[in-house]
Amino acid sequence: MYLPIIFVVFAIGLFYLAYRLLKAEKDVALEILRYIVVIFLSWLAVSLIIAALRYVTPIGRGF
């Protein structure tokens, strides 16, 4: 029951971390690495949201 909530909270935290990485100080040497990390964290956050939605069972189906 609490697993989807934990996944969603963790995903929101990853999106916030990705946002903070984008707003970090500009440095040419770390710019490419920063975008790679942001893409990876965003992919992980979306994957966690999809995983959380798979655990949620609709109430109206009678299961």
Backbone torsions as a table, in degrees:
resi	resn	phi	psi	omega
1	MET	NA	-41.7	-177.9
2	TYR	-84.9	-14.5	-177.2
3	LEU	-60.4	-46.0	177.3
4	PRO	-61.9	-36.0	179.2
5	ILE	-65.7	-41.7	178.5
6	ILE	-63.9	-41.5	178.2
7	PHE	-61.1	-44.0	-177.9
8	VAL	-67.0	-42.6	178.6
9	VAL	-63.2	-42.0	179.0
10	PHE	-65.9	-38.2	178.9
11	ALA	-65.6	-42.0	177.3
12	ILE	-62.5	-40.1	176.9
13	GLY	-62.8	-37.4	178.0
14	LEU	-68.6	-39.5	176.0
15	PHE	-63.1	-39.5	177.9
16	TYR	-65.0	-41.0	177.4
17	LEU	-63.4	-40.8	177.1
18	ALA	-63.2	-40.5	177.5
19	TYR	-62.5	-43.6	-180.0
20	ARG	-65.6	-34.0	177.2
21	LEU	-66.9	-36.7	178.6
22	LEU	-68.7	-31.7	-178.4
23	LYS	-88.1	4.1	-178.0
24	ALA	-69.5	172.6	179.8
25	GLU	-58.6	142.6	-179.7
26	LYS	-77.8	129.5	175.1
27	ASP	-147.1	124.5	-174.3
28	VAL	-62.3	-37.5	-177.1
29	ALA	-68.9	-30.7	-177.0
30	LEU	-100.6	0.2	-175.7
31	GLU	-63.3	-46.9	-179.3
32	ILE	-65.9	-43.7	178.8
33	LEU	-61.5	-38.6	179.6
34	ARG	-61.6	-45.4	-179.6
35	TYR	-68.5	-34.2	175.7
36	ILE	-63.6	-43.6	178.9
37	VAL	-65.4	-40.7	179.6
38	VAL	-63.9	-43.0	178.4
39	ILE	-63.6	-42.5	179.5
40	PHE	-64.5	-44.7	179.8
41	LEU	-65.8	-37.9	177.4
42	SER	-66.1	-41.8	177.2
43	TRP	-61.8	-42.4	179.4
44	LEU	-65.1	-40.2	179.4
45	ALA	-65.1	-42.7	178.1
46	VAL	-64.8	-40.0	177.9
47	SER	-62.6	-38.9	178.0
48	LEU	-67.1	-37.2	177.7
49	ILE	-65.7	-42.5	178.1
50	ILE	-63.4	-41.6	178.3
51	ALA	-64.4	-38.4	178.9
52	ALA	-66.5	-38.4	179.8
53	LEU	-68.7	-26.8	177.7
54	ARG	-69.9	-28.9	179.4
55	TYR	-79.8	-19.9	-177.5
56	VAL	-79.6	124.9	176.8
57	THR	-105.4	133.2	179.4
58	PRO	-64.5	141.5	-175.8
59	ILE	-74.8	-33.4	-172.8
60	GLY	-76.7	-2.9	-176.5
61	ARG	-83.5	-14.4	176.7
62	GLY	83.1	18.6	178.6
63	PHE	-84.0	NA	NA
